[in-house]
Amino acid sequence: MKRTTLAAIALAVTAGLGLTGCAGAAGPAEPQSQDGKTRLTVSVWNYEGTPEFKALFDGYEAANPDVDIEPVDILADDYPQKVTTMLAGGDTTDVLTMKNVIDYARYANNGQLQEINGVVDTVGKDDLAGLDAFDIDGKYYAAPYRQDFWLLYYNKELLKAAGVEEPKDLTWDEYTALAQKLTTEAGGKKVYGTYHHIWRSVVQAIAAAQNGGDQISGEYGFFEDQYNTTLELQKSGATLDFGTAKSQKTSYRTMFETGQAAMMPMGTWYIAGVLQAKKDGKTDVDWGLAPLPQKDSNGKVSTFGSPTAFAVNKNAAHSEEARKFIEWAAGEEGAKAISKIGVVPALQNDAVTDTYFQLEGLPTDELSKKAFSPDETALEMPVSDKSAATDKILNQEHDLIMVGERSVADGITEMGKRVKSEVLGQ
């Protein structure tokens, strides 16, 4: 597969704009590869470092030999702005990868994406995790192919050494007590019972998911218990303190893979990272998965996550082929293709789960498998035109609480005041 550069995109956009200014000029011809195949273009980020794209593209080309997929490769940090610019310029890239649901909502509401309800119906609404995030008044302008969510990673050797059983059906209180028990120090080396990364989601998105809270509401009392839990872990020394983790830019991978943390709440995207690190001989951690600890011991597992999806550009050169690709990628064959490299697909059924757990090095115990079947997966952040501004405020106040510059109560109050005045206009 060839790769389209941003320079080529800019040239194509410029050429396209020039043509529209000439009376009677013919529209651009549909791009075809040199061997007569249909050349389907798909926008991606960091193609070489994101193996799911190659797995999907290679799989689709093998099943459809008359199609040549060409990735339009964009730097990850530049992706949202570049896609926005491309769409504004009338770019004809066929398939657009939706990196997050906030950008998706903006593109769909701007009329820049094609409705693909037929694709979603064919794949099966009931089996696609994260699909609700793409529902705009009963219409779907993208279909998720990937669904990351949060669970608990744990070091089997460290738990065994402490005489602790697998972390099954934990409440946050039980998790806190366990983390404190697993915290040790010997020979100048400290092993933390757990590690909580600095992202606000580790507190706020968990609290929203497990309390039915709305992070854009301006009412944040539901954050309180989760902040108290996190600060207690920090105060007792059961996790690396927030200030140190942030100032030293601590890697959560290093904390877990070197045995510095016995447990760690983290997203499913990290599974592929652990598998690769073990394959490369960079870690020998004996690890397992468990459901995220819960507010109550009622047997239900609530977590949060984010879907990744494919959409058809309104100006796609090959609309029908784009729909066929998305149907394949979001369906069972695409799900199996990314399962084989450790990426969690949005499509969830027994066949896909079986494929996933055939991965070499993946824990196959019952608790690890249970972790893959949460009862509810809430969105990490609601889809709204208020999301970006709210996120900025919540991040700022989160940092102040975690370093002790604001109390939990004062920080929550300040979040509410700022969101209501600066974002909601109340």
N, C-alpha and C positions, 0 to 999 in steps of 0.2 A: 504493500500500500504506500502511496505517496503521501506527503504531508503538505497541506496548504499553509503558507505563512501569512502573517498579518499584512505584509507588504503586498502580497498578491491580492488579498481581500480589498485593501485600499485601492489598488489599481482597478480591480473589477468594479468597485463602487463608483470610482471616478468615471470610468468608461461608461458605466450604465447611466450616470447622471448626464454625461455628455450626449448620449444617444437621445435621451428624452427631450433635449432641446432642439433636435433636428426634425423638422416637419416631415412626416412620412417615413421616418427611419424605422427599419424593422427591429423587432425586439431581439434580445440576445438569444442565440441558439442554445438549446439544451445541451449541457456539457456531456460529452461521451468520452470514454477512455479510448486509447488508440486501437485496442483490439475489438472495438464494437460493443463492448459491454456498457451497461448503464453505470455512469459514475455518480454514486450517491455520496453527497458531502455531509459530514456530521461535525458539529462544533464540539470540541473537547478541551480540557485543560491538562497541561503537563502530560502529554500522551506517553512519553517514555517511562514516566514514573507512576502511571496509573494503569496497572495491568488489566483492570476490568474491561477497559475499552478494547484493547487488543483481543482479549478473549471473546468478546461479543462480535467484533468485526470479523475475526478469522472464522468464527463459528457460522456467522451468517453467510459469508462468501462461500464456505464449503457447502452449505445447504442450497445456495443460490449462485451457481457458477456464472450466471449472466450478469452479475452485479459486482462492481469494483467500488469498495468503500474508501473514501478519501477523508481522513481526519483533518479538520480545520483546527490546528493546534494553537492554543492561547495560554499564556502564563496564568497560573491559578489566581494570583493576586489581582490580575488585570481583567479576569474573565467577565464579571458582571458589566463593567463599563464598556468593554470591547463589544460584547453582544448587543448592548444597548445602542452603541454607535452603528454597528452593522445593520440592525433592524431599521434605524432611523434613515440609513442611506439606501434602503431598498435592496440589501444583499439577498442573494438567492440560495444561500446554504439550505439544504433540504431539511435536515434534522438538527434541532437545537437541544443540547443537554441542559436541563434545568438544575442548576447547582443548589438552589434553595427555593422554598415556596414563596418567599417574599418577592423575589424578582419575577417568578412565574406569574403571580397575581398581577403585577404591573404590566407585563407583556400581554397577558390575556385580556385584561381590561382595556388595553390600548388597541385591541383588535389586531395584534401582530402575530397571533397564532391561529392555526386552524382547529376547528372542533373535531375531536376524534372519539366521539361516543361509541361509534361502531367498533373501534379497536378495543376499547375498554370492555364492551359487552362480550366480544369474542374471547378475550383473555379470561374474563370472569370477575365481576366486581367483588364477590364474596371472598375470593382468594388473594386479592391484592392488598397487602398491608400498606397503610399510608395513603390510600386512594382518596379518602375524604378531604385531604388537604387540597386536592385539585378540582373539587366540585365547586363550580361557580354557577349558581342558579340552575343546577341540574345539568350543566354542560361541562365536559372535560376537554381541556386543551392540552393535556399531557397525560402520560401514563407512567407510573413509577416502575422502575426495574430493580431498584435497590432500596432497602429499608434498614437503616442502622438504628439500633436502640441500645439502651444502657443496661448493663448487668454487672455482676461482681466477679472479678478475677481473684483467684487465691492460689497460694503456694502450698501444694500438698505436703511437701517435706517439712516446712516450718510448722504447719498445723499438727502434723504427726509427732514432731519432736516435742511439742507442747502438750501432747496427749489430748488433742482437741479433735472432735469428729468434724466431718464436712459441714460447712456453714449452710445448713438447710433451714428454710422457712424462718429466717431471722427477722425480728423487728429491729428498729433502729436502736432501741435500748439494749437488746441482746447483742447487736453488732458492736455497739460502743464498749460493752463489758468484754466482749471477745477480743477486740482490738487492743484494749488495755492489757489483757492477759498475754497476748502474743508479743507485746513490746518487750524487748530484751536488750541488754548491753553487756558485752564481754570483750575483753582485750582491746578496748578502745573502739570497738565496732558496735554501732547501734542498729538494731533491726526494729523498724516501726511496725506496729500491729496493722496499720493500713496507710494508704496514701490518698489524700484528696487533692486533686489538681486545682489550680487557681481559678479556673473558669467559673463564672457565676452560676452557670447551669447546674454545677455539682450541688449547689444549695437550692437555687430558686426554681429551676425547671423540675427538679425532683419534688419540691414542695407543691408546685402547681399541679403536677401529675397526680400526686397522691392525696391532694385535698380538693381537687376540682377547682383550683384557683385560676384566675385570669390575669396574666402578667401585664396586660395593657389597661387594666381597670382603674389603676390609681389607688386601689385598696389592697394592702399587702400584709395584713395580719397573718395570713396563712404561711408566711415565710418564717415566723418566729420559732417554732419548734425545731425546724431544720437548722436554723442558724445556731440555736442553743446546742444541738447535738454536735455540729461541726466544731464549734468553739470549745466544747468540753473535750473533744478528742485532741484538739490542739493544746489546750491548757494542761492536760494530763501527760502530754508528750507521746501520745499514741499515734500521732501523725506529724510529719514535718510541718513546722509553722508556716503560715501563709507568706509572711514577710520574707523569710529565707527563700522559699520556693520561687517567689516572684523576682526577687533581686538577683538570684543566682540562675534564673531561667532553667529551673530544674526540669529534666525530662522525665515524664511519667514512665516512659519505656525503661529508662535506666533504673529507676527506683524498683520496678518490678522484676526486670530481667537479671539484675545483679543480686536479688534477694534482700534488698534493703526494706522492702515492704511485704508483709505477709498477705495482705488483701488490698484490693483497689477497685473502686467503682469506676467503670470506663465503658466506652461505646464498643459495639461489635466490630467496628472497623479495625480495632487493634488485634483481632484474632489473626488476620493475615500477617501482621507485623511480627507477632510472636512465632508463628509458624516459620516465617522466613528467617528470623534470627536463629532459631534452633537448627534449621536446615544449613545455615551458613556457619554453624559452630560458634556463634557469638554469645549464646546463653545455653545453660543446661537446666533451666528452671522446669520443675515438674509442676504443671499448672492444671487448674480445673476451673469450671464456670459454675456460677450459682445465680439464682434470681436476685435482683436488687433487693436489699432490705426494705421492709414495709412499715408503714405507720402502725398498722394493727395486725394481729395474728388471726386474720379471718380466712386465710387460705387463698386469697386473691392477690395476684401480682400486677401492680401498676408501675409502669415505667414511662420513659419519654424517648423520643428519637426524631430522626429526620429522614424523609424519603428523598431519593434522587430520581429524576424522570427524564423522559424524552418527549419532545414536542415537534410538531410540523410547522415550519416557518410559513407564514401567510403567503410569502412570495417564493416558496420552494420551487425549484426547477423540476423536481420529480415527486409530486405530492403522493401519488398512489404507491410508488415504491417506498417512500418514506413511511407511509402507514403500515405497509407490509413489514418493514424492518422493525418498527416499534412493536407491532403485534408479536413478532418473533422474540425480540429482546425482552419484553415484559412477560412473555409466556413461559411455558415449561422448558423449552429448549434453551432460551436465554438464561433462565434461572439456573439451570444445571451448568451452563458454561461458566458463570461467575462463581457458582458454589464450589467448583473444582479448584479455584484459586483462593478460597477463604473469604469471599465477599458475600454478605448476606442478601439474598434476593428479596424483592417485594412479594413475589409469588410464593405462597406458603401452602404446600401440600405434602403428603407423605413421601411421594417420589423425590421431591426436591430436598426434603430433610434427609432422606436416606443418602442422596448424593453428597450432601454437605458433610455428613458425618463419616464419609469414606475418605475424607482428607487425611493424608498421612500426618500423624502428630497431633491431630485434634482429639481432645478428651472425649471418650465415648461412654462415660459412666452416665447413669440415669439422671443425676443432678445436673450435669452439664446439658443434657438434652432437655430437661425441664426448663432450664434457663432460656431456651429458645422458644418457649410458648407462653409469653406473658399474656395475661387476660386483657390488658389494656395498654396501648402505647400512645400516649399523648404527644402532640407536636411540641418540639423543644421551645418554639416561640409561635404565638398565633399569627395567622396571615392577616395583615392589616397595613394600611398606609401609615399607621402610627408606630409600627414595629421597630423601625430603625432608630427613630428618635428616642423611643422608650428604652430600647436596649442600651443606648449610650448612657442614659441616666442610671439605670439599674446597675450597670457595670461600675460606674463611678462610686455609687453609694455602697456597693458590695465590697470594694476594696477598702473603704474607710471602716466598715464594720469588722472586716477580717484582720486588719492591723490594729484594731482597738482604739481608733480615733473617734469612733462613734459607738454608743451602746446599740444593742440590737433594737431596742424600742425606738431610740432616736433616729437610727438609720432607716427603719421602716417608715417612720413618720415623714422623714425628709424625702424618701422615695415618692410617697404618695403626694406630698405637696408639689414636688417638682413636676411629676408626670401630669398632674391635673392642670397646673398652670402653664407649663412649657409645651405640653403635647396635646392635651385634651381641651385646652382653652377654657377651663372652668374657673 
